Amino acid sequence: MTEPVLMPWPGSAPAPLTQIRQLLAFALHAGLPVALWRLPGAASPQLCMSLSADAALTGLSPALEPGAPAGFAFFPFRDSDHNPALFLPADVLLDLSRPGELQFAHQPSSAARLEALHAYLASAPNAVDPLRWHESPQTPPHCATRAEYEALVADGVAAIEQGQVLKVVSSRATRRPLPPGFDALAAFEQLLTLFPRAFVSLVSAPGAGTWLGATPEVLVEVDADGVFRTMALAGTQPLTPGLSPRTAIWRQKDIEEQALVARYIVSCFKQLRLREYEETGPRTVEAGQLLHLRTDFAVNLRQVPFPTLATDMLRLLHPTSAVGGMPREAALRFLHQREGYDRAYYSGFLGPVNLPQAGQSRLFVNLRCLQLRREEAVLYAGTGLTIDSEPEREWRETELKMQTIGSVLEAR
């Protein structure tokens, strides 16, 4: 992508958060897709808006090579007509580390909408009316009862015992009413404070609806130095008082689950005949009020003869064994037959791609997330099953994970 045009905010620039709210208001009123996010450890959020809803639809994985289009990827667990894969071209970018400055693509997808945006921002009031977020046209998913979910876990363990799969990742959804006066942007700001080391996101697009989340799991990333990274993240236990990553003790079930995920990543490298990679871990990491086991992998793309390695690995990894199971096709077939609901964008992936200033791509697995509907939120959580899994314990793990994102639904 060529360097974008940098322009000052039309008229007098309002406060940074008001800048975000005004851009969101324009996008939602015009029926356009928009994504707001904050990278792990970053001080400021960023926003990407596409000026054409049609331009966001794609059935291909985003290309992660230098010179490929810049934008924001939002992909479902499994691509379908009900849950389209989205790539939002970076027609308009706002980086609040540089407030009051907008970045525009040289060739935005709609020049007329760009002019309309300029006019709106030049005259927009600081107090924006409540935002009307995009809502998915699909009916809310079935929400498994405790008995149903524990039966699913038992079926998964039986499938492992019978040799149908090595591991399967079961999941469920639950619906909760929105508190009076719920503000999704305020909830996003709350997540920024609660989870400084997570990828915090708020994505709203026609056809996909509106999704809010704070995920700890990197799918793939390529930094400005051309280093490709991915991770194996599995195993969960609560971060209780007095416990730390250094003192955590793991059950054999968690250790085996994490090792399966790590081995799957190595198998993807082998499929591409890549031997030059670094592996670090496993180690215990903190994510909100939870602890996980993590192994990191890195490849210097400038030192290997694989120019499309990052894109090829993305296609091989998604959906990863950490959200589906192993072997992948057998596990996905089991979930399609037994899970009993449509995950939509839960356990898909999302994140910025080929950002123009640093040339970075950072894609994350969409975990610890909820889908916003008009009067309710749909929360999602899953657990990795091995032969030692216990249905009651797996139910409690999903409850624990839902508390992470569900905290923003508490009335204040």
N, C-alpha and C positions, 0 to 999 in steps of 0.2 A: 504494500500500500504506500502511495506517495504521502508526503508529510501533509497533515491537515492545515486548514486555514485557522489561525488563532485570531479571535475577535473579542473585544471588550463586551461586557453585558450591555444590551441595548438600553439606553437611558441610564438612570441611576441604579446601581447594583444594590439590591436589598441584602439583608443578612444571609449568610450561607445556607441555613436550613430553609429559609424562605425561597431562595433560588431553586432548591430541590423541589419544594412544594409547587412552585409555579410551573416548572418543567413537567412535573407529574400531571398537574391539572390540564395542561395543554394536550399532553399525550392521551390521557384518558378521555377527554372531551372529543378529541379527533378520532378516537378508535385506533390508536397506534400502540405498538408494543414498546415497553420501556423496562429497563432493568437498573436497579440500584444495588450497590454492593460495597463491602469493605473487606479488603484482603486481610489475612491473619497478621496481626502485629502492626498494621498500618494505622496512621493517625487520622486519616480522613477518608470518607466514602467517595465513590465515583458513580456516575450515571451515564447510561448509554440509551439513546432513543433512535429508533428507525422511523423515517418519515413516510414509509409505506408499509402497510400491514402485509401486502403481498410479498414484499421483498424478504420478509422474515421466514417464509416457509421454505424448507429444504429437506430433502430426504438423505442428504449426504453428511458424513462427519465433517466438522470444520477442519480445514487444512492448517497445520501448525508450522509450515515452512516459511522462511523469510520471503516477504513480498506477497504473501497470501492476504486475502481481505481481513480487515479488522472489524471486530464486533463483539457480540455477546452470544454465547451458545446456551441453549436451554433444551435439553434432550430428555425424552421419557425413558422409563425403564425398558420398554419395548416399543419401537415405532409402530404407529397404527393410524388409521383415519381418525380415530377418536382422540388420539394424543399425538398431534403432529410434532415432528422435530423442528425446532426453531433456531434460526441464526439471525440475530438482529444486527444488520449492518450499522457501523458506527457513523451514522449521518450526523449525529449531535453527541458530543461528549462533554461532560462536566467533571472536573477533578477538583474537589474542595481543598486540596493542598494549594490550589491556585484559584481562590474564589474570585468571582467577578469576571472570569475569562472563559469563553466557550470555544470549543474546537468543532469545526465543521469539515466534513469530507469535501474534497474538491468536486466530486460529482455526486451530490446527494440524490437519493432515489426520487425526490419530488421537490423541484425548485419552487413550485407554488406554495407547498406547505412550509418550506423554509422561510419564504417571505411572510407567511401568516404567523409563524413563530416569532420572527423579529417584531412584527407589529404587536403581537400579544404581550411579549415581555416588556416592550417599551411602555405599555400602558397598564400592565396587570397590577391590581391592588396587592398590597402586602398581605392582607387577610384573605386567603383563598377559601372558598366554600368547601364543605366536606367533600373529600374525593370519592368519586364513584368508580370503584375498581372493576376491571374486567372480571366477569364470572364465567366459569366453565359451563358450556351448554349441556354437559353430561350430568346425569342424575348422580346424587351422592353415592359413594360406594357402600356395599354391604359391610356392616361392622360386626365382626365375630364376637359372640359371647365368650366368656371364659371357658365354658365347656367346649365350644366349637374350636377355640384356639388350642386348647390342651389336646383335643382329639387330632388336630392337624399336626401338632408336635409328635404325638404318638405314632401317627402314620409316617412321619418323616424318619423317626428312629427305626421303624419297621423296615422302611425302604433301604436304610443303610445296612441293617442286619441282613437283609436279603441280597445285598450286593448290587442293588439297582443304582445307587449313588454312593459316593464317599462322604459327601456333605451336602446339606440343603439349608437354605436360609429362608425360614418362614417369616411372615409378617402379617400385620393386621392394621386396620384403621378404626378410629373412634371419632364420634362427632360431639362437639361441645358448643353450647350457645356462646355467642359473643357478648361480652359485658356491655352495659349501656354506654354509649358514646365511644365505643372502641375506635381507635385511630391506628391504622396499620403503620403509618409513618412513625408515630410515637413508639409503637411496639418495636419497629426496626431500631430506633435510637436506644431503646431499652436493651435490646440484644447486643448492641455495640458495647455497652458497659458491662453486661453480664459475661460476655464471652470474647475477651480481647484477642484470644489466639485462634478463634474460629473464623471461617468464611461466612460472613453474615450477608444475607441477600433478601431482596424484595423484588419479585419479577411479576409483571402483569401484562398479559397479551391476549388479544382476541383468540378464541378457540382453546386456549390453555388455561385461562383464568388467572388467579393471583395466588402466588406462593411466597411464603415467608419462612426463612430458616437460618440456622447457625450450625454449619457442618464442620466436623474436625478432619474429614478425610479427603486427601488429595487423590485425584484420579491420575492425571498427568500434568506436568508443567514443563515449560521451556523458558529459561531465564535469558537475560540480555547477553550473557556470555556463551549461549548455545549449549547449556547443560540441560539435559532431559532428566526429569525425576518422576518417580512414582513410589507408592508405598503399599505395604500390606498391613492393614489395620483390622484386628479382630480381638475377641475376648473383651468382656465387660465386667467391672465390679464397681460398686459405689465408692466414692471418695468420702469415707467416714472420718469423724474427728480423730486425730492422732495418726491417721494413715497418710502416707506420701508415696510418690512413685518409687522412691528408694526402698521403702519398707514393704511394698505390696508382695503378697504371696499368691501365686496363681494355681488354680485347679488344673489337673491334667487335661480336662476337656477343653479349657481355654488355650492351653499351650498347643494342643493338637490342631485346634481350629485355626490358630494363627499360622502355624507351620504349613497347613494346606494352602492358605492364601498366598504365602510367600513362594511356595513351590510352583503355584500356578503362574506367577509373574515370571519366574525363571523359565518355565516351559514356553512362555510367549517369546522370550528372548531367543530360545533355542529354535523356535519356528522360523525366526528371521535370521538364524545362523549368526547371532551376535554373541560374542564371548567377552567383549571388553566392557564390563560393567562393574560398579562398586556396590557392595551389599553391606549394610550396617544394621545391626540389631539381631534379635528383637530386644526392645527396651520398653519400659513402662512409661506411658505419657498420660498427661492430664487433659481432659476435655470437659469443661464445665464441672459438674459434680460427679463425673465418671472417670474411671481409669481404663486404659486400653493397652494392649500389646501392639508394638509397631516395628516393622522392619522397613528401612529406606533403601531405595535403589537409585543409582545415578549413572548416566552415560554422557560423556563429552561428545556432542554431535560433530564437533570440528575435528575429532581424532578418529572417527570411524567412517567407512565408506557407505553410509546409509542415509542419503539426503532426506528420505521420507520416513525415517524411523519413528519420529514422534507421532505422525498421523497413523502409521501402520500399527503401532502399539495401542493407540487409542481404539482402533477398530477391533483389535484382538482382545483388549481388556474388557470392554463394555458389552454386556453387564458383567462385572467382575465376580469372581467366586465369593467375594465378601458379601455380595448382595443377592447372588443366585445360588451358587453351590458348585460342586464338582462331581463328575464331569459336567461341563456347562450345559450341553444340550439335554442330557438326561435330567439334570436338576431343574432346568427351566420347564421341561415337559411335566415334571411332577408338580411344579407350582401352578402351571396353567390348568392342570386337572384338579388340583386339590385346594389351592389357596382360597378360592371362592370370591375374589374381588379383583378390581382393576387397580393396579398401583399407580397408574398415570405417570406423573413426573417424580413421585417418590422413588428413590434409589436409581434415578436417572443421573445425568450430570449437567453441570452448569458452570459458567465462568467466562471471564474476558479472554479474548483471543487476539493475538497480534496487535496489542495496543501500540499506537503509533510512536510514542515518545521513547519507550524502553524496549519495544519489540517483544514484550512478554506475553505468554499464554499460560493461564492457570485455570485448570478445570478441576472441579470438586464433585464428589459423589453427593447427591442431594439427600442427605440424611438429616435427622432432627428438624423436620420441616412440617409445615401445615399448609393446607389449602384454604383460602378464605372464600366463603360464600356470603350471601347477602346478610344472613342472620346467624351464621354458625361457622365454626372452623372444623376442618377434618384433619385430625392428627394421625401420624403414621409411625410405626416402629417395627423392627424385626429382630430376630435372633438367629445366630448360626447354630445349626443342630449337628451334633456328632452322635456316635453310638451311646455316649454316656449322658445325653441330655435328659432332663427331668421336666415333664410338662408344667408342673406348678412353678418351678424355678424360671422356666422360659417365659411364662406369663408375667411373673414379677419383673423380669428384665425389661419386657416391653413397657410395663407401667413406669419403671424408672426412667427409661429413655423418653417417654412422652412428657414426663415432668420437665425436661430440659426446655423444650419449646413451649409447653403448656403454661409455663410461668407467666408469659405475657398476656394470658387470658384472665388472669386474676383481676377482679375489680379493684380499682384504686380510688 
